[in-house]
Amino acid sequence: MTTQLHASTIDPRDPDVRSDAERLASRLDGGSPVEAALRSMLNDVAGGSRVVILRVEDEVTPSQAAELLGVTRQYVDRLCEDEVLPFRRLPESRHRRIRVQDVVDVATERERRRTGGDAIRAALGA
C-alpha cells in the first residue's frame, strides 16, 4: 500500500468554505463511523474551527506533538526522555520525530487519567 501525502489548507473564516462544509455535512445521512467522523469534521469547519487530519503513521516534530497535546514542547521533550513518548532521531541529527499514533496514545492516557481523577474527586466531594 502506498501512502500519498496530501496537504492542503482551507480557511474556515472564508464564508464559501464554511457554506461548502455545511452543505457536504448535510448530505452525509448514514450512521457509519466514517460518515459520523466526516460529518463531525465538516460541522467543525462550518462552525469556523480549524481542523487537522493526520494519518497515524505520519510523524510530527516535538513542537507539533506539543500543539496536538496542548502542552509545551519542553514537556514533550521530558515525555521523550522519560520514555513515555516513543520517538526516533533523524539520521546524524539530534532532531526527533514522533509518530502521530504515539501522540494519540499519550493523549488518550492523559484523558483517561484526568477523567478518573475527576470521578474520584466527585465521589469524595459527594
C-alpha positions in Angstrom: 0.0 0.0 0.0 1.4 3.4 -1.0 0.8 6.3 1.2 0.4 9.6 -0.6 0.9 12.7 1.3 -1.7 15.3 0.6 -1.5 18.6 2.3 -3.9 21.5 1.7 -5.2 24.3 3.8 -8.7 25.6 3.8 -9.6 28.8 5.6 -12.7 28.2 7.9 -13.0 32.0 8.1 -14.0 32.0 4.4 -17.8 32.1 4.1 -17.6 29.9 0.9 -15.6 27.2 2.7 -18.0 27.2 5.7 -21.0 27.0 3.4 -19.5 24.2 1.4 -18.7 22.3 4.6 -22.2 22.7 5.9 -23.7 21.6 2.6 -21.5 18.5 2.5 -22.2 17.6 6.1 -25.9 17.7 5.5 -25.5 15.2 2.6 -24.0 12.6 4.9 -27.0 11.0 6.5 -25.8 7.4 7.1 -24.8 6.2 10.5 -21.5 4.6 9.6 -18.5 5.6 11.7 -16.8 7.1 8.7 -19.8 9.3 7.9 -20.0 10.3 11.5 -16.4 11.3 11.6 -16.6 13.2 8.3 -19.9 14.9 9.4 -18.3 16.0 12.7 -15.2 17.4 10.9 -17.3 19.2 8.3 -19.6 20.7 11.0 -16.5 21.9 12.8 -15.3 23.7 9.7 -18.8 25.0 9.0 -18.6 26.5 12.5 -15.3 28.2 11.8 -13.0 25.8 13.6 -9.6 24.7 12.1 -9.3 21.0 11.6 -6.1 19.0 11.2 -6.2 15.5 9.6 -3.2 13.3 10.1 -2.5 9.6 9.4 -1.5 7.6 12.4 1.7 6.6 10.6 2.7 10.2 9.9 5.4 11.7 12.1 5.4 15.1 13.8 8.1 17.3 15.4 8.1 17.7 19.2 6.6 21.2 18.7 3.8 19.8 16.6 3.2 17.0 19.2 3.1 19.6 21.9 0.4 21.5 20.0 -1.6 18.4 19.5 -1.4 17.5 23.2 -1.9 21.1 24.4 1.3 21.2 26.3 4.7 22.8 25.9 7.5 21.5 23.7 9.7 21.2 26.8 7.1 18.9 28.4 7.1 16.7 25.2 10.9 16.6 25.4 10.5 15.3 29.0 8.0 12.7 27.9 10.5 11.5 25.3 13.4 11.5 27.7 11.3 9.5 30.3 10.4 7.0 27.5 6.7 7.8 27.8 6.5 9.1 24.3 8.5 7.0 21.7 10.4 8.8 19.1 13.2 8.4 16.5 16.1 10.6 15.7 16.8 11.8 12.2 20.0 10.3 10.8 23.1 12.1 12.0 21.0 14.6 13.9 19.6 15.5 17.3 16.1 16.2 15.8 13.3 14.0 16.9 10.2 12.7 15.0 7.2 11.2 16.8 4.5 9.0 15.3 1.1 10.5 15.4 -0.3 7.2 16.8 2.1 7.6 19.8 0.9 11.1 20.4 -2.7 9.9 20.2 -1.9 7.1 22.7 -0.4 9.6 25.2 -3.3 12.0 24.8 -5.8 9.1 25.4 -3.9 8.0 28.5 -3.8 11.6 29.8 -7.5 12.0 29.3 -8.3 8.6 30.9 -6.3 9.7 34.0 -7.9 13.1 34.1 -11.4 11.8 34.0 -10.5 9.1 36.6 -9.2 11.8 38.9 -12.3 13.9 38.3 -14.5 10.9 39.2 -12.6 10.3 42.4 -12.8 14.0 43.4 -16.6 14.0 42.7 -17.1 10.8 44.8 -15.1 12.3 47.7 -17.0 15.6 47.5 -20.4 14.0 47.5 
